[in-house]
Amino acid sequence: MRESFGGAFMIKLALIFIIIYVSFMAVAINYAKAFRVKNGVINILEQYQYSGVANDPALEQMHTYLDSVPYHYGNNVNISNHCSNQGGMLTENGACIVTKGSEGSRYYRVITYISIDFPFFQLHMIIPISGETKIIST
């Protein structure tokens, strides 16, 4: 009886370790993906000298880029609330662009998100990842 209890305990311990390891790897991969998307959007905004108008070519290029990468933030309302609180514009793919600076020289803050949802525990959490462009003179 003693050996069977010890074997069951070791199996439980191994399963807990595997679950923690897989969870850590999933968060790390999603973090790297969100970081890469943020840097790609910043590069596009700087390259096309984004002016903040609705029909800017930078927006079209950014939407093309966001459609080509596998970045989907899910259907989390916390993301739209966070972006609105920051004063930004949320793209349809989940990147938030916040305009900073004055009229002559602007810079943009790009925020991408990692969405962690555990519906069983009613836990919906977002992790924002942000970066800023260089000053873009208009």
N, C-alpha and C positions, 0 to 999 in steps of 0.2 A: 504494500500500500504506500509505503514511503517513497519508493522510486517512481511510482505512477504520479504522485502529487508533485514531485520535483520535475518530472518530464512535462507535465501540464503547465507548470509555472514557467519553465524555460520557453515553451511554445508561446505563451502569452507575452513574455518579455520580448521575444523575437518579433512577434506581430506588432507590438507597440513601437519598437525601434523602426521597423519597416514603414509604419504609418507616419511616424515623425520624419523620417528621411524623405519619403515621397512628398510629403507636404512642404518640406523645406525646399526641395528641388523645384516643385511647381511654382512656389512663390518667387524663387530666384529666376526662373525662366521668364515668368510674366514681368518681373522687374526689368530684366534685360531688354525684353521686347518693348516695353513702354519707354524705356530710356532711349532706345534706338529710334523709335517713332518721334519722340520729342526732338532729338537732334536732327532728324530728317526734315521736320517742319521748320525748325529754326534755320537750317541751311536754305530751304526754299524761300523763306521770307527775306533773308538777307540777299540771296542771289537775285531775286526779282524786284528788290527794293519796294516791298509791299507798302502801299500808300493808305490802306484802310478803307478804300471805296469798295462798293459792292461788286463791280464787274472787273476787278483787278485780275491780271493774268496769273498772279501768284496764287490766288484762291483756286483757280482752275487746276493749276499744277499741284497744289497741295491736296485737293480732292482726288486727283489721279493717283498721287503717291499713297494716300491713306487707303484708297480702294485696292492698291496692289499689295500692301503688306497685311499680314494676318493679325491686325490689331482690332479687336472688338471689345468694347468696354461693357457690354451687356446692357440690360435695361434697368439700370440703377438710377432712381430719382435723386439720390444723394449727389451724384455727379453733376446733374444740371443745377441743383441747389448750390453746390460749392462754386460752380463757375459763375452763377448769377451773383453770389455774394462777393466774388472777386471783381465783378464788373466786366466780365469777359463775354466773348461770343463763342458758343459751343458749336463745333462743326458736327455734321451728321455722323461722323465716325468716332467722336468722343474726345477730340483734342480741343482744349479751351485756349483762346487767344485773348490776352488782356493788353490793351493799349496803354502805354505809359509815356510820360514826357510831355513836352510842349508842342506847339504847332510846328515850329521850324525843325525840330529834331525830336523824333519819336523813337522809341524802342518798344519791343513787344515781349511779353512774358507768355511762354507757351507751357501749358499744364496738360500732362497726360495722366491717366489714372490706372491703377490696378484695382479691380473690383473683386472683393472676396465675399462670397455669399455662402452661408450655411443655413439653408432654409429649415433644417431640422431644429436648429437652436434659435431660429429667428434672428440671425446675426447677418447684417449687411454692412460691410465696411469698405471704405475706399482709402487708398493710399495715393495722394497726389505726388507727382514728380514734375518739377518745374525747372525751367531754364529761360534765360533772356537772350535776346538778339543784341547785336551791336547797335549803336545809334544809327538810325536811318534818316538822313536828311531829306526833307520833302521840298 
